[in-house]
Amino acid sequence: MAKKKQWIDISSQVRAEVEPGVYSASYTMRKMVKGGVISAQEFKKFQKKTLLDNLYWRAYWRRGDVIAAGGRTHLPRKVGAVVVFMHGWDGSGEIWENLPARVLGKEQNLLILVPDVNGFLRSPFQQPDEFGFKHCTPAADMRAIELWLELIGIFGGRRHTPVVFVGHSMSGAALFYLNKNRWQQHRIGRVALAPALLMNDALRKSFYRTLGLGIFASQKLSLEQITNKLSPVIINQLISGASKSVQATHKRVFKATAKETLSYTFYAMGRVKQPRHGKKWEDFMVILGHDDRLVGILPMLTLLAKFGFGSRQIRAVLGDHYFFSVGQHSRGLHQESREITLEEICRMVKACRDG
């Protein structure tokens, strides 16, 4: 009798990455159902809880780790840790460029997952007119990711694999809402890059809410008019220091994503509620850019101190909101900051996998 296929078997064509020995492939929840990995009933429950129509992700692995595991089918159950990269507002998994592959170039025995999160690009909501900003909050973003990881067997089960989350901006904020008590059998690591957690920053909260409402009010305008009005804001405030590739991704996602999603998600970041927490945030690192116009470094430091973070859990680097993406004009600041980001992610992986 043939063995049941695992989610990692139901993929697109495998792609060789620039990093030697690293490969990747793409996946969707709908393909999981079609391939018999997830039942139609399980998928409907996921859709009901998240209001997502689908969820897309890309998986990365080292060829040597696949061989050691006895084949790709066995890799998710045998790796030492799983790393999940979560992008921010108006982005997709592509904003990480080659950072996931570079982590695999430095660390062995890993599986890396890079989803399109909560309504963006290839993970759209079912009906844009049936949801509100409460479905687009950082907490809702985190909840959808937790449900997805549970469905594909990363969370739960008999083997409690460590999981490290790397989140940027909106998803950096989402990491503060992870239900760690539910997954206490797993060792969880978190690296938040420029987290858009603005409850301590009245000026930026107002900006997020206003821009969110502005996108929503632009529903009656043509797509070209909306893009012409809002692209300068997005470029100047969000992606000015990023590479041309990341800037192009943001522009493409802006055109392809439902305006309700763009609006509600931005507005929700300006209405974010304080996460429930104790005085300890184990295995949690925050990295901030010194010239980030969307996440103010001083209000964020004050908030982190209030939450009980220690100095060793916080790092400030030179650069703006995209300090880990290097463009020709930002190379002087972002080149070293990207390497520091890579080092901090690898350090967290080692702590969770080997500690």
Secondary structure as GFF3:
##gff-version 3
##sequence-region A 1 355
A	DSSP	three_ten_helix	7	9	.	.	.	ID=ss1
A	DSSP	beta_strand	15	16	.	.	.	ID=ss2
A	DSSP	beta_strand	22	28	.	.	.	ID=ss3
A	DSSP	alpha_helix	29	34	.	.	.	ID=ss4
A	DSSP	alpha_helix	40	50	.	.	.	ID=ss5
A	DSSP	beta_strand	56	62	.	.	.	ID=ss6
A	DSSP	alpha_helix	63	69	.	.	.	ID=ss7
A	DSSP	three_ten_helix	72	74	.	.	.	ID=ss8
A	DSSP	alpha_helix	75	78	.	.	.	ID=ss9
A	DSSP	beta_strand	81	86	.	.	.	ID=ss10
A	DSSP	three_ten_helix	93	96	.	.	.	ID=ss11
A	DSSP	alpha_helix	99	106	.	.	.	ID=ss12
A	DSSP	beta_strand	110	115	.	.	.	ID=ss13
A	DSSP	three_ten_helix	128	130	.	.	.	ID=ss14
A	DSSP	three_ten_helix	133	135	.	.	.	ID=ss15
A	DSSP	alpha_helix	138	151	.	.	.	ID=ss16
A	DSSP	beta_strand	163	168	.	.	.	ID=ss17
A	DSSP	alpha_helix	170	174	.	.	.	ID=ss18
A	DSSP	three_ten_helix	175	177	.	.	.	ID=ss19
A	DSSP	beta_strand	188	193	.	.	.	ID=ss20
A	DSSP	alpha_helix	202	217	.	.	.	ID=ss21
A	DSSP	three_ten_helix	218	220	.	.	.	ID=ss22
A	DSSP	alpha_helix	223	237	.	.	.	ID=ss23
A	DSSP	alpha_helix	244	256	.	.	.	ID=ss24
A	DSSP	alpha_helix	259	269	.	.	.	ID=ss25
A	DSSP	beta_strand	284	289	.	.	.	ID=ss26
A	DSSP	alpha_helix	297	307	.	.	.	ID=ss27
A	DSSP	three_ten_helix	311	313	.	.	.	ID=ss28
A	DSSP	beta_strand	314	317	.	.	.	ID=ss29
A	DSSP	alpha_helix	331	354	.	.	.	ID=ss30
###
